[in-house]
Amino acid sequence: MAQPMSPPVPAEANPSNWSIEDSEELYRVPGWGDPYFSINTAGHLTVSPQGDRGGTLDLYELVQSLRQRSLHLPLLIRFPDILQDRIDRLNSAFSKAIGRYNYKGAYRGVFPVKCNQQRHLIENFVRFGERHQFGLEAGSKPELMIAMAMLHTPGALLVCNGYKDREYLEKAILARRLGKNCIIVLEQVEEVSEVIAASRRLGIRPVLGVRAKLSTKGEGRWGISAGDRAKFGLTVPEIVEAVEMLREADLLSELQLLHFHIGSQISSIKVLKDALREAGRVFVELAQLGADMKFLDVGGGLAVDYDGSKSNFYASKNYNIQNYANDVVAEIKDCCDAACLAVPTLISESGRALASHQSVLVFDVLSVSQVPRSTPGPVGADDPVLLRNLNEAYQALTPDNFQETYNDVTHFKEQAVSTFNLGYLSLSDRARAEQIYWATCWKIRDYVSKLDDVPEDLEELATIMASTYYMNLSLFQSAPDMWAIDQLFPILPIHRLEEEPTERGTLADLTCDSDGKIDRFIDLRDVKSVLELHPPRYQGGRLEPYYVGMFLAGAYQEIMGNLHNLFGDTNAVHIVLTPQGYQIEHVVKGDTIQEVLGYVQYKADQLVESIRLQTEEAFQQGLITLQESQLLLQSYERSLASYTYLSST
Ligand SMILES: *Cc1c(COP(=O)(O)O)cnc(C)c1O
């Protein structure tokens, strides 16, 4: 299935002087996308899955060719090469830091399976991580079972976190007999006596760690994962108690790891440094209490720059991977040197930073609803005074009075509604009033768009006048964090980028839920409420395909997505670079309607049978023809096997 790389199409004549550089800047592509995403001269988004080291694919062309293979949108496109590049980058940052600080220990990262448990992805992690002895981290029994079965790399670590029962502990201890480097991290006081008991029962000595509840508080959305009252980990008195219990059970020499995790998406490097210092001290003290300390696990939290602002805003980070690695290495070295203690093997559990970039979600726009834009008809002396007032304001609009006019027409429009509600304005006059109002707003928007500084009372205009782009997507399935915790992901059209996006829009999804919308977008400063989009183009009354991509959403979204309104998993494909172009490595078909109905306990054959009986009865009563009943049944059965999303062809 090798595909030749298509040459870029020459850009069309461009009357507005808009360039692809303008698009790059507007959508902040270099900020969040470098080195993987860019825009070519055809105005298409491109993907360079191996960064600057390999070929480039035209994402738009790729989507077109996938559609020709009946892979319908919404479509999740994974680029395993990006995953590999992320793993290589993280490891090379740590080896550079280790060299620079002359650190006498190693780095052995682990990937937290919870971030994305999809089998193909975990397989790739293990494969790409092999040369770095990269391991896996499990946070639950099912994840442990994945990790045990999938991780074969000699020397790689399997860090066992999360709440543990007897079965979990037994499996993790027994897996050492298979040569798995399982380290059981004690997170609860109860787990200490349970692990001692399990070890006695099995006659196998486990390797243990403790998760410390540091006082250093994280920041931002996930900051609550740390601090004295955090949900996880042992407080310092509990750690001391655990040490004594292990000493008594003659297992203290197996306590070898200290773990902490101060939360995901650590935007500010200072927070990390504080935590490292505190953890470094705990580490040293544990060694002095007699534990055989060999590993320090700094948890996850390595952040992703979703808005490309390189700031400590929650959607960004004020450091890069190299800064992160440098700080981890330097701080821990300082702590150990001060205590004349051998430095530990360093572990990080970076999830978001490794898995976010590797997938792109592409969806199509189904329709666009715009604020009315038509030239109002004449208003005469016989028309209601409200209409005459509105019209007068509209006619008198100039670049000098638009702010005042905006306030006037807004007031008149509100009056039109209340007059209508009282029965003094007809439906058609209300329509005319709204038409004049919107015509005025359009003109004002044109004036405002030329200003550098938008007056405060006109700021709302962009939101009020935003078009709604209806997307073939469920936010709840594909980007649940956007809905649940207001997370931001870069979103932009993947073509027409050589053309000025003159529309301002918000995105609405397919669900019948008013929360299923996107009206927060990345911006250099803060967040913007509308996205620049291209005006819809129609061909024979049909909307021309308009594809939009959502980026950096490869971590957490897939597994947290839910079946709201029964929109299921999207189609997914794995695209790998080849010398000739690319190859479709795997196709993972999205859920069919029959599958999502199965999740809620409906059986397809029973549903079909119910429809069959009903058509039969309707036929007996003369309500339906035989032909109609067959049509209905066939359509019903066909839909059971089809995609839950709308088909645009
Ligand atoms: C969630 C989690 C991680 C991953 O965090 P990221 O911010 O995605 O790097 C790592 N370790 C633990 C214990 C976690 O709970």
The ligand as a MOL file (V3000), in Angstrom:
LIG
                    3D

  0  0  0     0  0            999 V3000
M  V30 BEGIN CTAB
M  V30 COUNTS 15 15 0 0 0
M  V30 BEGIN ATOM
M  V30 1 C -1.1230 10.3670 35.1980 0
M  V30 2 C 0.1620 9.9930 35.7710 0
M  V30 3 C 1.3330 10.1640 35.0190 0
M  V30 4 C 1.3750 10.8090 33.6610 0
M  V30 5 O 1.3330 12.1920 33.7500 0
M  V30 6 P 1.6290 13.1170 32.4750 0
M  V30 7 O 1.3070 14.4700 32.9510 0
M  V30 8 O 0.7650 12.6440 31.3890 0
M  V30 9 O 3.0570 12.9910 32.1430 0
M  V30 10 C 2.5170 9.7180 35.5690 0
M  V30 11 N 2.5440 9.1610 36.8020 0
M  V30 12 C 1.4340 9.0110 37.5450 0
M  V30 13 C 1.5370 8.3890 38.8810 0
M  V30 14 C 0.2180 9.4280 37.0640 0
M  V30 15 O -0.8710 9.2840 37.8180 0
M  V30 END ATOM
M  V30 BEGIN BOND
M  V30 1 1 1 2
M  V30 2 1 2 3
M  V30 3 2 2 14
M  V30 4 1 3 4
M  V30 5 2 3 10
M  V30 6 1 4 5
M  V30 7 1 5 6
M  V30 8 2 6 7
M  V30 9 1 6 8
M  V30 10 1 6 9
M  V30 11 1 10 11
M  V30 12 2 11 12
M  V30 13 1 12 13
M  V30 14 1 12 14
M  V30 15 1 14 15
M  V30 END BOND
M  V30 END CTAB
M  END
